[in-house]
């Protein structure tokens, strides 16, 4: 993959607005124990049964709306198989990418995680820095820092797990790096990008961004291979190479590029695209008079308020499932919520045309137009899996810099 692996930030420069992982409050006597945690024998047995070696590469998939984090591990035939699924204890904000410091949004997109982004010294038990902002984020002038996958079940722009969960996730990443993996691809999505879900969210302002992510999602979902991710012209580009060689720069327009998708993957991807377009049209027809409203973070927290172990524990802030807190409203309700109610016209006498004996009734002001229907997304070219580039020598955890 050509997406640049970001170096971890030095401890002294960390901003206060992210899910920071400072050394204070850390029990250093337990750090070594956490770093050396051995995965349960049941999980090791599951790997063996699924044709995976203990130190094989992994990729991480996150789905906000469903509230899950998946670990997929490379099998001995080179493709990835699902190994484990964890329920996310807390994520902040709403569906959509992180755009600016302090917006409480958890990142969405493709983030290569280097070994140096693992932090066993986190005050949130253990942490893996997502590497935000990546090249796409910087090209679009998105700001933010210290956005993690960590424990403690508390989020200010992070994906927070329970301590028990992050212990296993951290160990799976550690073992993959020990096996020689140079970068673990984090694929962070707003939801599973099925036809039903895409149609349901068609009025969301982030829909064009999600259409772009869907190309990478589809490639992995169909082939079980991690997509080759690049950035040019301020957009993600998947599985493409410049026709005439040269560099691809995130801050310049994309050169002429061609797909290098393997022949054996062409037919499955084409079949998937055809099935998706049909299912998308059916989903639009079923809910053409409805608009999906995503819940706020406060609404999601209200669902699980009774799970708070200790009201005085500021670090334990679970959030409920987005699907359960969200809702459909009608187009008319959406109009009123967005534009306000249509004013009733003043009553005027009805004049009778004596010649025709017909009434001339004043016209009622038209209601604001509903949002335009979103067409079936145009299929985008896919391309082939590529191994991540080797990081530069000297890549090491930020606490060693400190």
Secondary structure, DSSP 8 states (H G I E B T S, - for coil): --S-------GGG--SSS----STT--GGGHHHHHT----HHHHHHHHHTT--TT--EEEEEETTTTEEEEEEE-TTSSEEEEEEEE-SEE-S-SS---STTS-----EEEEE-GGGEETT-TTSSEEE---S-HHHHHTT------EEESTT--SSSEE--HHHHHHHHHHHHHHHHTT---EEEEEESS---HHHHHHTTTSTTHHHHHHHHHHHHHHHHH-S-B-EEEETTEEEESEEETT-----TTS----EEE---HHHHHHHHHHHHHHHHHHHHHHHHTTTEEEE---HHHHHHHTGGG-S-TT-TT------HHHH-EEEEHHHHHHHHH-----------EEETTTTEEE------------------------B-------TT---HHHH-
